[in-house]
Amino acid sequence: MQEISKKLGLNMKKARAKKKLSQGALARILEVDKGYISNIENGKKNPTLATIQKLAEALGVSADELLK
């Protein structure tokens, strides 16, 4: 499970950087705490599928792209 969490975090970080969004900006879009975004990117939190879908939409990528 840890491997998948780290992949998700890395892919999320890359997509966020590509869109030139800070963690804070992404957190505001999703109406969550910045620390939550940080924890996902660092593989410390496992978001639900619904949250992964919301992240993907906010980042302009598909959910499966975040999970590759």
All heavy atoms as a GROMACS GRO file, in nm:
protein
  517
    1MET      N    1   0.083  -0.119   0.000
    1MET     CA    2   0.000   0.000   0.000
    1MET      C    3   0.087   0.125   0.000
    1MET      O    4   0.053   0.223  -0.064
    1MET     CB    5  -0.092  -0.003   0.122
    1MET     CG    6  -0.198   0.104   0.117
    1MET     SD    7  -0.306   0.091  -0.024
    1MET     CE    8  -0.455   0.048   0.055
    2GLN      N    9   0.198   0.120   0.071
    2GLN     CA   10   0.288   0.236   0.079
    2GLN      C   11   0.337   0.276  -0.060
    2GLN      O   12   0.348   0.394  -0.090
    2GLN     CB   13   0.406   0.202   0.171
    2GLN     CG   14   0.492   0.319   0.205
    2GLN     CD   15   0.425   0.414   0.303
    2GLN    OE1   16   0.315   0.391   0.351
    2GLN    NE2   17   0.491   0.522   0.331
    3GLU      N   18   0.367   0.178  -0.144
    3GLU     CA   19   0.415   0.204  -0.281
    3GLU      C   20   0.314   0.285  -0.361
    3GLU      O   21   0.348   0.382  -0.427
    3GLU     CB   22   0.442   0.069  -0.350
    3GLU     CG   23   0.485   0.080  -0.493
    3GLU     CD   24   0.634   0.090  -0.509
    3GLU    OE1   25   0.708   0.064  -0.413
    3GLU    OE2   26   0.677   0.124  -0.619
    4ILE      N   27   0.187   0.247  -0.352
    4ILE     CA   28   0.081   0.317  -0.426
    4ILE      C   29   0.066   0.460  -0.373
    4ILE      O   30   0.052   0.554  -0.451
    4ILE     CB   31  -0.053   0.240  -0.414
    4ILE    CG1   32  -0.043   0.106  -0.485
    4ILE    CG2   33  -0.167   0.322  -0.470
    4ILE    CD1   34  -0.157   0.012  -0.457
    5SER      N   35   0.073   0.477  -0.242
    5SER     CA   36   0.061   0.609  -0.182
    5SER      C   37   0.173   0.701  -0.230
    5SER      O   38   0.150   0.819  -0.259
    5SER     CB   39   0.065   0.600  -0.030
    5SER     OG   40  -0.043   0.525   0.018
    6LYS      N   41   0.294   0.647  -0.238
    6LYS     CA   42   0.408   0.728  -0.283
    6LYS      C   43   0.394   0.764  -0.430
    6LYS      O   44   0.426   0.876  -0.470
    6LYS     CB   45   0.538   0.654  -0.256
    6LYS     CG   46   0.573   0.654  -0.109
    6LYS     CD   47   0.710   0.599  -0.083
    6LYS     CE   48   0.735   0.606   0.067
    6LYS     NZ   49   0.874   0.593   0.101
    7LYS      N   50   0.347   0.669  -0.512
    7LYS     CA   51   0.326   0.697  -0.654
    7LYS      C   52   0.221   0.804  -0.674
    7LYS      O   53   0.238   0.896  -0.754
    7LYS     CB   54   0.284   0.570  -0.730
    7LYS     CG   55   0.396   0.478  -0.766
    7LYS     CD   56   0.345   0.366  -0.852
    7LYS     CE   57   0.457   0.269  -0.885
    7LYS     NZ   58   0.411   0.159  -0.966
    8LEU      N   59   0.112   0.792  -0.601
    8LEU     CA   60   0.006   0.892  -0.608
    8LEU      C   61   0.062   1.029  -0.572
    8LEU      O   62   0.040   1.128  -0.644
    8LEU     CB   63  -0.110   0.857  -0.515
    8LEU     CG   64  -0.216   0.966  -0.496
    8LEU    CD1   65  -0.288   0.996  -0.626
    8LEU    CD2   66  -0.313   0.928  -0.388
    9GLY      N   67   0.136   1.036  -0.462
    9GLY     CA   68   0.192   1.163  -0.418
    9GLY      C   69   0.286   1.224  -0.520
    9GLY      O   70   0.280   1.344  -0.549
   10LEU      N   71   0.373   1.142  -0.578
   10LEU     CA   72   0.468   1.190  -0.678
   10LEU      C   73   0.396   1.240  -0.803
   10LEU      O   74   0.426   1.348  -0.854
   10LEU     CB   75   0.567   1.080  -0.714
   10LEU     CG   76   0.677   1.116  -0.813
   10LEU    CD1   77   0.764   1.228  -0.758
   10LEU    CD2   78   0.760   0.994  -0.846
   11ASN      N   79   0.299   1.162  -0.851
   11ASN     CA   80   0.224   1.202  -0.970
   11ASN      C   81   0.142   1.328  -0.946
   11ASN      O   82   0.130   1.414  -1.032
   11ASN     CB   83   0.134   1.087  -1.017
   11ASN     CG   84   0.212   0.971  -1.073
   11ASN    OD1   85   0.325   0.986  -1.117
   11ASN    ND2   86   0.155   0.853  -1.068
   12MET      N   87   0.088   1.338  -0.826
   12MET     CA   88   0.011   1.456  -0.789
   12MET      C   89   0.102   1.579  -0.786
   12MET      O   90   0.066   1.686  -0.838
   12MET     CB   91  -0.051   1.432  -0.653
   12MET     CG   92  -0.152   1.533  -0.610
   12MET     SD   93  -0.225   1.476  -0.455
   12MET     CE   94  -0.211   1.624  -0.360
   13LYS      N   95   0.219   1.564  -0.728
   13LYS     CA   96   0.314   1.675  -0.718
   13LYS      C   97   0.356   1.722  -0.858
   13LYS      O   98   0.364   1.841  -0.885
   13LYS     CB   99   0.437   1.630  -0.638
   13LYS     CG  100   0.532   1.743  -0.601
   13LYS     CD  101   0.652   1.691  -0.526
   13LYS     CE  102   0.624   1.683  -0.378
   13LYS     NZ  103   0.744   1.652  -0.298
   14LYS      N  104   0.384   1.625  -0.948
   14LYS     CA  105   0.422   1.659  -1.086
   14LYS      C  106   0.310   1.734  -1.157
   14LYS      O  107   0.335   1.835  -1.224
   14LYS     CB  108   0.457   1.533  -1.164
   14LYS     CG  109   0.590   1.472  -1.127
   14LYS     CD  110   0.614   1.348  -1.212
   14LYS     CE  111   0.739   1.276  -1.169
   14LYS     NZ  112   0.757   1.150  -1.243
   15ALA      N  113   0.188   1.685  -1.144
   15ALA     CA  114   0.073   1.750  -1.210
   15ALA      C  115   0.050   1.889  -1.153
   15ALA      O  116   0.019   1.983  -1.227
   15ALA     CB  117  -0.052   1.664  -1.194
   16ARG      N  118   0.068   1.903  -1.023
   16ARG     CA  119   0.049   2.034  -0.958
   16ARG      C  120   0.155   2.132  -1.006
   16ARG      O  121   0.125   2.248  -1.037
   16ARG     CB  122   0.055   2.016  -0.806
   16ARG     CG  123   0.029   2.143  -0.728
   16ARG     CD  124   0.027   2.117  -0.579
   16ARG     NE  125   0.147   2.055  -0.526
   16ARG     CZ  126   0.262   2.119  -0.505
   16ARG    NH1  127   0.275   2.245  -0.538
   16ARG    NH2  128   0.366   2.054  -0.453
   17ALA      N  129   0.278   2.087  -1.015
   17ALA     CA  130   0.388   2.173  -1.062
   17ALA      C  131   0.366   2.215  -1.207
   17ALA      O  132   0.392   2.330  -1.244
   17ALA     CB  133   0.522   2.101  -1.046
   18LYS      N  134   0.318   2.121  -1.288
   18LYS     CA  135   0.291   2.149  -1.429
   18LYS      C  136   0.186   2.260  -1.444
   18LYS      O  137   0.194   2.343  -1.534
   18LYS     CB  138   0.244   2.021  -1.498
   18LYS     CG  139   0.247   2.026  -1.648
   18LYS     CD  140   0.218   1.889  -1.705
   18LYS     CE  141   0.227   1.892  -1.856
   18LYS     NZ  142   0.200   1.761  -1.914
   19LYS      N  143   0.089   2.262  -1.354
   19LYS     CA  144  -0.015   2.366  -1.356
   19LYS      C  145   0.028   2.492  -1.280
   19LYS      O  146  -0.049   2.587  -1.269
   19LYS     CB  147  -0.145   2.312  -1.295
   19LYS     CG  148  -0.219   2.222  -1.392
   19LYS     CD  149  -0.364   2.212  -1.359
   19LYS     CE  150  -0.439   2.334  -1.400
   19LYS     NZ  151  -0.572   2.315  -1.450
   20LYS      N  152   0.151   2.487  -1.226
   20LYS     CA  153   0.205   2.599  -1.148
   20LYS      C  154   0.116   2.636  -1.029
   20LYS      O  155   0.092   2.753  -1.001
   20LYS     CB  156   0.230   2.720  -1.238
   20LYS     CG  157   0.336   2.696  -1.343
   20LYS     CD  158   0.362   2.821  -1.423
   20LYS     CE  159   0.485   2.813  -1.508
   20LYS     NZ  160   0.485   2.733  -1.622
   21LEU      N  161   0.068   2.533  -0.960
   21LEU     CA  162  -0.014   2.552  -0.840
   21LEU      C  163   0.068   2.520  -0.716
   21LEU      O  164   0.141   2.420  -0.715
   21LEU     CB  165  -0.135   2.458  -0.842
   21LEU     CG  166  -0.251   2.489  -0.934
   21LEU    CD1  167  -0.351   2.375  -0.931
   21LEU    CD2  168  -0.318   2.619  -0.895
   22SER      N  169   0.054   2.600  -0.615
   22SER     CA  170   0.115   2.567  -0.486
   22SER      C  171   0.023   2.469  -0.414
   22SER      O  172  -0.093   2.451  -0.453
   22SER     CB  173   0.131   2.694  -0.402
   22SER     OG  174   0.004   2.744  -0.366
   23GLN      N  175   0.075   2.408  -0.309
   23GLN     CA  176  -0.010   2.320  -0.228
   23GLN      C  177  -0.126   2.400  -0.170
   23GLN      O  178  -0.238   2.352  -0.164
   23GLN     CB  179   0.071   2.256  -0.116
   23GLN     CG  180   0.166   2.150  -0.162
   23GLN     CD  181   0.242   2.086  -0.048
   23GLN    OE1  182   0.250   2.139   0.063
   23GLN    NE2  183   0.301   1.971  -0.074
   24GLY      N  184  -0.098   2.522  -0.130
   24GLY     CA  185  -0.201   2.607  -0.072
   24GLY      C  186  -0.311   2.639  -0.172
   24GLY      O  187  -0.430   2.637  -0.138
   25ALA      N  188  -0.271   2.668  -0.296
   25ALA     CA  189  -0.370   2.700  -0.400
   25ALA      C  190  -0.458   2.579  -0.430
   25ALA      O  191  -0.579   2.591  -0.442
   25ALA     CB  192  -0.299   2.748  -0.527
   26LEU      N  193  -0.396   2.461  -0.438
   26LEU     CA  194  -0.472   2.339  -0.463
   26LEU      C  195  -0.566   2.311  -0.346
   26LEU      O  196  -0.682   2.275  -0.366
   26LEU     CB  197  -0.378   2.220  -0.486
   26LEU     CG  198  -0.444   2.086  -0.515
   26LEU    CD1  199  -0.535   2.093  -0.638
   26LEU    CD2  200  -0.339   1.978  -0.534
   27ALA      N  201  -0.518   2.333  -0.226
   27ALA     CA  202  -0.601   2.312  -0.106
   27ALA      C  203  -0.722   2.405  -0.108
   27ALA      O  204  -0.833   2.364  -0.074
   27ALA     CB  205  -0.517   2.336   0.020
   28ARG      N  206  -0.702   2.530  -0.149
   28ARG     CA  207  -0.814   2.625  -0.156
   28ARG      C  208  -0.916   2.581  -0.260
   28ARG      O  209  -1.037   2.590  -0.238
   28ARG     CB  210  -0.764   2.766  -0.185
   28ARG     CG  211  -0.701   2.832  -0.063
   28ARG     CD  212  -0.671   2.979  -0.085
   28ARG     NE  213  -0.566   3.003  -0.185
   28ARG     CZ  214  -0.435   2.992  -0.161
   28ARG    NH1  215  -0.392   2.958  -0.041
   28ARG    NH2  216  -0.348   3.016  -0.255
   29ILE      N  217  -0.868   2.532  -0.375
   29ILE     CA  218  -0.959   2.485  -0.480
   29ILE      C  219  -1.046   2.371  -0.427
   29ILE      O  220  -1.166   2.366  -0.452
   29ILE     CB  221  -0.880   2.438  -0.605
   29ILE    CG1  222  -0.816   2.558  -0.675
   29ILE    CG2  223  -0.969   2.361  -0.702
   29ILE    CD1  224  -0.712   2.521  -0.780
   30LEU      N  225  -0.984   2.281  -0.354
   30LEU     CA  226  -1.054   2.162  -0.303
   30LEU      C  227  -1.121   2.184  -0.168
   30LEU      O  228  -1.188   2.095  -0.117
   30LEU     CB  229  -0.956   2.045  -0.293
   30LEU     CG  230  -0.896   1.998  -0.425
   30LEU    CD1  231  -0.785   1.897  -0.400
   30LEU    CD2  232  -1.002   1.939  -0.514
   31GLU      N  233  -1.097   2.302  -0.112
   31GLU     CA  234  -1.153   2.336   0.020
   31GLU      C  235  -1.110   2.236   0.128
   31GLU      O  236  -1.191   2.185   0.204
   31GLU     CB  237  -1.305   2.350   0.014
   31GLU     CG  238  -1.349   2.461  -0.081
   31GLU     CD  239  -1.499   2.474  -0.093
   31GLU    OE1  240  -1.573   2.379  -0.057
   31GLU    OE2  241  -1.544   2.579  -0.140
   32VAL      N  242  -0.979   2.208   0.128
   32VAL     CA  243  -0.919   2.122   0.230
   32VAL      C  244  -0.800   2.196   0.290
   32VAL      O  245  -0.757   2.299   0.240
   32VAL     CB  246  -0.874   1.985   0.173
   32VAL    CG1  247  -0.993   1.907   0.120
   32VAL    CG2  248  -0.768   2.000   0.067
   33ASP      N  249  -0.745   2.141   0.396
   33ASP     CA  250  -0.629   2.199   0.461
   33ASP      C  251  -0.503   2.174   0.377
   33ASP      O  252  -0.488   2.067   0.317
   33ASP     CB  253  -0.614   2.135   0.599
   33ASP     CG  254  -0.506   2.201   0.681
   33ASP    OD1  255  -0.529   2.314   0.726
   33ASP    OD2  256  -0.399   2.138   0.697
   34LYS      N  257  -0.413   2.271   0.374
   34LYS     CA  258  -0.287   2.256   0.300
   34LYS      C  259  -0.208   2.136   0.349
   34LYS      O  260  -0.143   2.065   0.271
   34LYS     CB  261  -0.204   2.384   0.312
   34LYS     CG  262  -0.078   2.383   0.231
   34LYS     CD  263  -0.001   2.513   0.250
   34LYS     CE  264   0.127   2.481   0.318
   34LYS     NZ  265   0.217   2.590   0.339
   35GLY      N  266  -0.213   2.112   0.479
   35GLY     CA  267  -0.142   1.998   0.537
   35GLY      C  268  -0.192   1.865   0.481
   35GLY      O  269  -0.114   1.770   0.468
   36TYR      N  270  -0.320   1.858   0.448
   36TYR     CA  271  -0.378   1.736   0.390
   36TYR      C  272  -0.315   1.709   0.253
   36TYR      O  273  -0.277   1.595   0.223
   36TYR     CB  274  -0.530   1.750   0.380
   36TYR     CG  275  -0.600   1.628   0.328
   36TYR    CD1  276  -0.595   1.507   0.396
   36TYR    CD2  277  -0.672   1.632   0.209
   36TYR    CE1  278  -0.660   1.394   0.349
   36TYR    CE2  279  -0.738   1.519   0.161
   36TYR     CZ  280  -0.731   1.401   0.231
   36TYR     OH  281  -0.795   1.290   0.184
   37ILE      N  282  -0.301   1.815   0.173
   37ILE     CA  283  -0.237   1.802   0.041
   37ILE      C  284  -0.093   1.755   0.059
   37ILE      O  285  -0.047   1.664  -0.010
   37ILE     CB  286  -0.242   1.935  -0.037
   37ILE    CG1  287  -0.387   1.981  -0.061
   37ILE    CG2  288  -0.164   1.926  -0.168
   37ILE    CD1  289  -0.470   1.890  -0.148
   38SER      N  290  -0.023   1.816   0.152
   38SER     CA  291   0.116   1.779   0.180
   38SER      C  292   0.126   1.633   0.221
   38SER      O  293   0.214   1.560   0.174
   38SER     CB  294   0.172   1.869   0.290
   38SER     OG  295   0.302   1.829   0.325
   39ASN      N  296   0.037   1.589   0.308
   39ASN     CA  297   0.040   1.449   0.354
   39ASN      C  298   0.013   1.351   0.241
   39ASN      O  299   0.073   1.244   0.238
   39ASN     CB  300  -0.060   1.429   0.468
   39ASN     CG  301  -0.011   1.484   0.600
   39ASN    OD1  302   0.109   1.493   0.624
   39ASN    ND2  303  -0.103   1.522   0.686
   40ILE      N  304  -0.075   1.386   0.150
   40ILE     CA  305  -0.101   1.297   0.035
   40ILE      C  306   0.024   1.291  -0.051
   40ILE      O  307   0.068   1.183  -0.091
   40ILE     CB  308  -0.222   1.345  -0.049
   40ILE    CG1  309  -0.352   1.336   0.032
   40ILE    CG2  310  -0.234   1.262  -0.177
   40ILE    CD1  311  -0.472   1.400  -0.036
   41GLU      N  312   0.083   1.408  -0.080
   41GLU     CA  313   0.202   1.411  -0.166
   41GLU      C  314   0.320   1.337  -0.104
   41GLU      O  315   0.404   1.284  -0.176
   41GLU     CB  316   0.241   1.555  -0.198
   41GLU     CG  317   0.148   1.620  -0.297
   41GLU     CD  318   0.196   1.756  -0.344
   41GLU    OE1  319   0.302   1.805  -0.300
   41GLU    OE2  320   0.125   1.815  -0.428
   42ASN      N  321   0.326   1.332   0.027
   42ASN     CA  322   0.435   1.263   0.095
   42ASN      C  323   0.403   1.117   0.128
   42ASN      O  324   0.480   1.051   0.197
   42ASN     CB  325   0.475   1.340   0.221
   42ASN     CG  326   0.542   1.470   0.187
   42ASN    OD1  327   0.635   1.472   0.107
   42ASN    ND2  328   0.496   1.579   0.243
   43GLY      N  329   0.289   1.069   0.080
   43GLY     CA  330   0.252   0.929   0.099
   43GLY      C  331   0.206   0.896   0.240
   43GLY      O  332   0.202   0.779   0.278
   44LYS      N  333   0.171   0.999   0.317
   44LYS     CA  334   0.129   0.976   0.456
   44LYS      C  335  -0.021   0.960   0.472
   44LYS      O  336  -0.067   0.915   0.575
   44LYS     CB  337   0.178   1.092   0.544
   44LYS     CG  338   0.329   1.100   0.552
   44LYS     CD  339   0.372   1.218   0.634
   44LYS     CE  340   0.524   1.229   0.637
   44LYS     NZ  341   0.567   1.352   0.701
   45LYS      N  342  -0.096   1.001   0.373
   45LYS     CA  343  -0.243   0.988   0.376
   45LYS      C  344  -0.289   0.912   0.253
   45LYS      O  345  -0.233   0.928   0.145
   45LYS     CB  346  -0.310   1.126   0.374
   45LYS     CG  347  -0.302   1.202   0.503
   45LYS     CD  348  -0.406   1.155   0.599
   45LYS     CE  349  -0.401   1.236   0.726
   45LYS     NZ  350  -0.480   1.180   0.831
   46ASN      N  351  -0.392   0.832   0.270
   46ASN     CA  352  -0.452   0.759   0.159
   46ASN      C  353  -0.592   0.816   0.134
   46ASN      O  354  -0.685   0.784   0.206
   46ASN     CB  355  -0.463   0.609   0.191
   46ASN     CG  356  -0.328   0.544   0.200
   46ASN    OD1  357  -0.242   0.566   0.117
   46ASN    ND2  358  -0.309   0.464   0.303
   47PRO      N  359  -0.604   0.901   0.031
   47PRO     CA  360  -0.734   0.962   0.004
   47PRO      C  361  -0.833   0.860  -0.051
   47PRO      O  362  -0.793   0.757  -0.108
   47PRO     CB  363  -0.703   1.070  -0.099
   47PRO     CG  364  -0.579   1.022  -0.167
   47PRO     CD  365  -0.502   0.947  -0.063
   48THR      N  366  -0.960   0.890  -0.036
   48THR     CA  367  -1.064   0.803  -0.093
   48THR      C  368  -1.064   0.817  -0.244
   48THR      O  369  -1.005   0.911  -0.300
   48THR     CB  370  -1.203   0.844  -0.040
   48THR    OG1  371  -1.232   0.976  -0.086
   48THR    CG2  372  -1.211   0.837   0.111
   49LEU      N  373  -1.132   0.727  -0.312
   49LEU     CA  374  -1.143   0.736  -0.458
   49LEU      C  375  -1.212   0.864  -0.500
   49LEU      O  376  -1.175   0.927  -0.599
   49LEU     CB  377  -1.218   0.614  -0.513
   49LEU     CG  378  -1.142   0.483  -0.506
   49LEU    CD1  379  -1.232   0.368  -0.549
   49LEU    CD2  380  -1.017   0.487  -0.591
   50ALA      N  381  -1.312   0.906  -0.423
   50ALA     CA  382  -1.382   1.031  -0.454
   50ALA      C  383  -1.286   1.150  -0.445
   50ALA      O  384  -1.289   1.239  -0.530
   50ALA     CB  385  -1.499   1.050  -0.360
   51THR      N  386  -1.198   1.150  -0.346
   51THR     CA  387  -1.101   1.258  -0.331
   51THR      C  388  -0.998   1.254  -0.443
   51THR      O  389  -0.960   1.358  -0.496
   51THR     CB  390  -1.032   1.249  -0.193
   51THR    OG1  391  -1.131   1.259  -0.092
   51THR    CG2  392  -0.929   1.359  -0.176
   52ILE      N  393  -0.956   1.135  -0.482
   52ILE     CA  394  -0.862   1.122  -0.594
   52ILE      C  395  -0.925   1.178  -0.721
   52ILE      O  396  -0.860   1.248  -0.798
   52ILE     CB  397  -0.818   0.974  -0.613
   52ILE    CG1  398  -0.732   0.930  -0.495
   52ILE    CG2  399  -0.742   0.957  -0.744
   52ILE    CD1  400  -0.702   0.782  -0.491
   53GLN      N  401  -1.053   1.153  -0.741
   53GLN     CA  402  -1.123   1.205  -0.858
   53GLN      C  403  -1.128   1.359  -0.853
   53GLN      O  404  -1.104   1.425  -0.953
   53GLN     CB  405  -1.264   1.148  -0.866
   53GLN     CG  406  -1.342   1.191  -0.989
   53GLN     CD  407  -1.276   1.147  -1.119
   53GLN    OE1  408  -1.230   1.034  -1.131
   53GLN    NE2  409  -1.268   1.236  -1.215
   54LYS      N  410  -1.154   1.415  -0.736
   54LYS     CA  411  -1.157   1.561  -0.721
   54LYS      C  412  -1.019   1.621  -0.745
   54LYS      O  413  -1.006   1.726  -0.808
   54LYS     CB  414  -1.207   1.599  -0.581
   54LYS     CG  415  -1.354   1.578  -0.561
   54LYS     CD  416  -1.394   1.614  -0.419
   54LYS     CE  417  -1.538   1.576  -0.392
   54LYS     NZ  418  -1.576   1.600  -0.251
   55LEU      N  419  -0.915   1.554  -0.694
   55LEU     CA  420  -0.779   1.599  -0.718
   55LEU      C  421  -0.747   1.600  -0.867
   55LEU      O  422  -0.691   1.696  -0.920
   55LEU     CB  423  -0.679   1.506  -0.646
   55LEU     CG  424  -0.664   1.522  -0.497
   55LEU    CD1  425  -0.590   1.404  -0.438
   55LEU    CD2  426  -0.590   1.651  -0.465
   56ALA      N  427  -0.784   1.492  -0.934
   56ALA     CA  428  -0.758   1.480  -1.077
   56ALA      C  429  -0.827   1.592  -1.154
   56ALA      O  430  -0.766   1.655  -1.242
   56ALA     CB  431  -0.804   1.343  -1.128
   57GLU      N  432  -0.952   1.617  -1.122
   57GLU     CA  433  -1.027   1.724  -1.190
   57GLU      C  434  -0.961   1.860  -1.166
   57GLU      O  435  -0.947   1.939  -1.259
   57GLU     CB  436  -1.172   1.725  -1.143
   57GLU     CG  437  -1.252   1.607  -1.194
   57GLU     CD  438  -1.389   1.594  -1.132
   57GLU    OE1  439  -1.432   1.687  -1.058
   57GLU    OE2  440  -1.455   1.492  -1.155
   58ALA      N  441  -0.920   1.885  -1.043
   58ALA     CA  442  -0.857   2.013  -1.010
   58ALA      C  443  -0.723   2.029  -1.082
   58ALA      O  444  -0.684   2.141  -1.116
   58ALA     CB  445  -0.837   2.024  -0.859
   59LEU      N  446  -0.655   1.917  -1.106
   59LEU     CA  447  -0.524   1.921  -1.170
   59LEU      C  448  -0.532   1.904  -1.322
   59LEU      O  449  -0.430   1.913  -1.390
   59LEU     CB  450  -0.433   1.813  -1.111
   59LEU     CG  451  -0.397   1.834  -0.964
   59LEU    CD1  452  -0.331   1.709  -0.907
   59LEU    CD2  453  -0.305   1.955  -0.948
   60GLY      N  454  -0.651   1.877  -1.372
   60GLY     CA  455  -0.669   1.863  -1.518
   60GLY      C  456  -0.610   1.735  -1.574
   60GLY      O  457  -0.563   1.732  -1.688
   61VAL      N  458  -0.610   1.630  -1.493
   61VAL     CA  459  -0.562   1.500  -1.538
   61VAL      C  460  -0.667   1.394  -1.504
   61VAL      O  461  -0.763   1.422  -1.432
   61VAL     CB  462  -0.427   1.462  -1.471
   61VAL    CG1  463  -0.317   1.559  -1.509
   61VAL    CG2  464  -0.439   1.453  -1.320
   62SER      N  465  -0.648   1.273  -1.554
   62SER     CA  466  -0.740   1.165  -1.520
   62SER      C  467  -0.696   1.101  -1.388
   62SER      O  468  -0.580   1.109  -1.351
   62SER     CB  469  -0.743   1.059  -1.630
   62SER     OG  470  -0.618   0.995  -1.640
   63ALA      N  471  -0.791   1.040  -1.320
   63ALA     CA  472  -0.761   0.974  -1.192
   63ALA      C  473  -0.660   0.863  -1.213
   63ALA      O  474  -0.567   0.847  -1.132
   63ALA     CB  475  -0.889   0.919  -1.129
   64ASP      N  476  -0.671   0.788  -1.322
   64ASP     CA  477  -0.576   0.680  -1.343
   64ASP      C  478  -0.435   0.732  -1.372
   64ASP      O  479  -0.337   0.666  -1.345
   64ASP     CB  480  -0.623   0.580  -1.449
   64ASP     CG  481  -0.651   0.641  -1.583
   64ASP    OD1  482  -0.720   0.744  -1.587
   64ASP    OD2  483  -0.607   0.584  -1.684
   65GLU      N  484  -0.425   0.855  -1.424
   65GLU     CA  485  -0.293   0.915  -1.445
   65GLU      C  486  -0.225   0.942  -1.310
   65GLU      O  487  -0.104   0.928  -1.297
   65GLU     CB  488  -0.309   1.047  -1.520
   65GLU     CG  489  -0.192   1.081  -1.608
   65GLU     CD  490  -0.219   1.198  -1.700
   65GLU    OE1  491  -0.324   1.198  -1.768
   65GLU    OE2  492  -0.136   1.288  -1.702
   66LEU      N  493  -0.304   0.977  -1.210
   66LEU     CA  494  -0.248   0.999  -1.077
   66LEU      C  495  -0.204   0.869  -1.012
   66LEU      O  496  -0.114   0.869  -0.928
   66LEU     CB  497  -0.351   1.068  -0.986
   66LEU     CG  498  -0.383   1.214  -1.016
   66LEU    CD1  499  -0.489   1.266  -0.918
   66LEU    CD2  500  -0.259   1.302  -1.011
   67LEU      N  501  -0.266   0.759  -1.051
   67LEU     CA  502  -0.237   0.630  -0.987
   67LEU      C  503  -0.137   0.544  -1.063
   67LEU      O  504  -0.102   0.436  -1.017
   67LEU     CB  505  -0.368   0.552  -0.969
   67LEU     CG  506  -0.468   0.618  -0.875
   67LEU    CD1  507  -0.603   0.550  -0.884
   67LEU    CD2  508  -0.416   0.619  -0.733
   68LYS      N  509  -0.090   0.591  -1.177
   68LYS     CA  510   0.007   0.513  -1.258
   68LYS      C  511   0.135   0.489  -1.184
   68LYS      O  512   0.188   0.575  -1.120
   68LYS     CB  513   0.040   0.585  -1.389
   68LYS     CG  514  -0.066   0.572  -1.493
   68LYS     CD  515  -0.018   0.641  -1.618
   68LYS     CE  516  -0.128   0.644  -1.722
   68LYS     NZ  517  -0.088   0.717  -1.840
   0.00000   0.00000   0.00000
